[in-house]
């Protein structure tokens, strides 16, 4: 299967994402139910059939869900894990993942945070 050279998450094929999600879940010896419990502990609630859909390529997780799964599966370099070898590596620590989730949780504060961070 050919991948685009563009470093854009939307360029990944559903099959690529689904295969990798299933692979990393199994590498960590997690059942689907284990993953659902761990996701709930991170305030991300999905149905069992949703997770199966992600692993079977019927649908794709949101970026937030994908980062939570990467954290659960202990994937330190998300870009590398999903086949990107160009450019600077992109790492998201557990703390940074929490910051992203909190940022998204408070859209009314995002403009102020962006200004504070000079974004």
N, C-alpha and C positions, 0 to 999 in steps of 0.2 A: 504494500500500500504506500503510495507516494504522499509525502507531507509537503506543505508549503514552506518556503524559506522564510516567510514572514513570521516574526515572533509575536503572533497574536493568538490568544487562547481559543478564539472562535474558529481558527483554522484546524484545530484538532478534530479528527474524525470521531464520531460517537463510538465506533468500535474500539479505537485506540484507548479512549478514556475508560470504557467499560471493562476492557481486558485488564488494564492496569489497576483499576479499583478492585476488581476481584482478586488479582494476583497479590496485591499488598494486603488485602484482608486475610487471605489464606497464609501469607508469609508470617503474619502476626498471630496466627492461630485463633482468629476471632470468628465466631458465628455471626450471622446477620443480626441476631438478637443482641449479642454483645455490643456490636457497633451501634445499634439503636440506643442502647442504654448509655453508652459513652457520649453519643451525640446529644442526648437529653441532658446529660450532666453539663454540657457546654451550651445549654439553652437553645438547641436546634432540634426541633421535633419533626420527624418525618415518619411516614408509615412504612411498614415492612415491604409492601409492594413497591413503594417508591425506590427504596434502596436496591431491590431486585431489578427494577427498571433501569437504574443507573448501571448496574453490573451487566445487564443484558443488552444495553445499547438502545433501549426503547425511548429513553429520555436522558437528559444530562443534568447533573447537579448545578445549582447556582455557584458562582465563584465563592461565596461565603461557605456553602456546604462543602465545596471541594477543598477549601483551605482547612476546614474543620476535619475532614476525612484525612487529609495529609498529616495533620497534627496527631490524630488518633493512630494512624499507621506509621508514625515516626519517620516521615519523609522530610529530611531537612532541606533538600534542594528541590523545590517543586518543579521548577523549570527543567532541570536535568531529568527528573523522574518521568516527565511527560515528553521527553524527546527533544528538548531544545538545547543545543550545544553552543550556539553563537551568543555573543555578547557577554555582559557581566552577569555572574551568577546572582540569582535572586533568592534570598533566604528569608523566611518568616519564622521568627521565634514564637514560642507560645505566648509570650507577653505581647509581641507585636500583633498576633492574631486577636488577642483580647482588645487591644487598642482599636483595631479595624472594626471589630464587632460593636464596640461602644460608639465609635464614630458613626456607624450606620444606624445605630439605635436612636440617635439624637439628631435628626436632620436639621432641626431648627438651630443647632449650634455649629453646624458644619462651616458656615461662612466665617464665623468668628475664629474657629480653629484653623481654617485655611489662611486667614489673615495673620494669625499668630505665628504660623509656620512659614509665612511668606510663600504660599503656594498660588 
